[in-house]
């Protein structure tokens, strides 16, 4: 059990280190960094590498933003097998719709509760 926690910490930490290096060394903006990490997760899932990483690292691989890219591609490929080309579009949003909806709802609540400075 401790090994599972250790590897989740190490893998999640490495993903965060990659993101931080993209900020500090490459000087990417937060939006570019986030997009790049999503694309990396999507590419890893396209090659069938992200699922084994999630099995190995657990929350260390499922919590970071890279898992969003994994979810997009995984849903698209799964639905494409069943419904063809239309499944690519519907599958992407079927798997990720709850996360996207939660982000919109919580952002709206945050905007109502707190006043933006700027």
C-alpha positions in Angstrom: 0.0 0.0 0.0 2.8 2.4 0.8 4.4 1.6 -2.6 1.2 2.7 -4.3 1.2 6.0 -2.5 4.9 6.5 -3.3 4.5 5.9 -7.0 1.4 8.1 -7.2 3.4 10.9 -5.5 6.4 10.4 -7.8 4.5 10.2 -11.1 2.2 13.1 -10.2 5.2 15.1 -9.0 7.0 14.4 -12.3 4.0 15.6 -14.3 4.0 18.8 -12.2 7.7 19.3 -12.6 7.3 19.0 -16.4 4.6 21.7 -16.2 6.8 23.9 -14.0 9.8 23.6 -16.3 7.6 24.6 -19.2 6.7 27.7 -17.3 10.2 28.6 -16.0 12.6 27.4 -18.7 10.6 27.4 -21.9 8.6 30.5 -20.8 5.3 29.1 -22.0 2.1 30.8 -20.8 -0.2 28.9 -18.5 -2.7 28.3 -21.3 0.0 26.9 -23.6 1.4 24.7 -20.8 -2.0 23.3 -20.0 -2.7 22.7 -23.6 0.6 20.9 -24.2 0.1 18.7 -21.2 -3.4 17.7 -22.4 -2.0 16.9 -25.8 0.8 14.8 -24.2 -1.9 12.8 -22.3 -3.8 12.4 -25.6 -0.8 11.2 -27.5 0.1 8.7 -24.7 -3.4 7.3 -24.8 -3.3 7.1 -28.6 -0.3 4.9 -28.3 -1.9 2.9 -25.5 0.6 4.1 -22.9 -1.5 6.1 -20.5 -3.8 3.3 -19.3 -0.8 1.3 -18.0 0.6 4.5 -16.4 -2.8 4.9 -14.6 -2.7 1.3 -13.4 0.8 1.8 -12.1 0.6 5.3 -10.6 -3.2 5.5 -9.7 -4.1 9.1 -8.7 -0.6 10.3 -9.7 -1.7 9.8 -13.3 -5.5 10.3 -13.0 -5.5 13.7 -11.2 -3.2 15.8 -13.3 -4.4 17.6 -16.5 -2.8 15.0 -18.7 -5.6 12.6 -17.8 -8.0 15.0 -19.5 -6.3 14.4 -22.8 -6.4 10.7 -22.1 -10.1 10.9 -21.4 -10.8 12.8 -24.7 -8.9 10.3 -26.8 -10.1 7.2 -24.9 -13.7 8.2 -25.2 -13.4 9.1 -28.9 -11.7 5.8 -29.8 -14.2 3.8 -27.8 -17.2 5.4 -29.4 -15.6 5.3 -32.9 -15.4 1.5 -32.6 -19.1 1.3 -32.0 -20.6 4.2 -34.0 -18.0 5.1 -36.6 -16.8 8.6 -37.4 -19.7 10.3 -35.5 -18.6 8.4 -32.4 -15.3 10.3 -32.4 -17.1 13.6 -31.8 -19.7 12.3 -29.4 -17.3 10.0 -27.5 -15.0 12.9 -26.6 -17.7 14.8 -24.9 -19.6 11.9 -23.4 -16.6 10.9 -21.2 -15.5 14.4 -20.3 -18.9 16.3 -20.0 -19.1 15.9 -16.2 -15.7 17.5 -15.7 -16.4 20.3 -18.1 -19.8 21.0 -16.5 -18.3 21.0 -13.0 -15.6 23.5 -14.1 -18.2 25.8 -15.6 -20.5 25.6 -12.6 -17.7 26.1 -10.0 -16.3 29.0 -12.0 -19.7 30.7 -12.1 -20.2 30.2 -8.3 -16.7 31.5 -7.7 -17.4 34.6 -9.9 -20.6 35.2 -7.9 -18.9 34.8 -4.5 -15.6 36.7 -5.1 -14.9 40.0 -6.7 -12.2 39.9 -9.4 -9.3 42.3 -8.9 -7.9 43.9 -12.0 
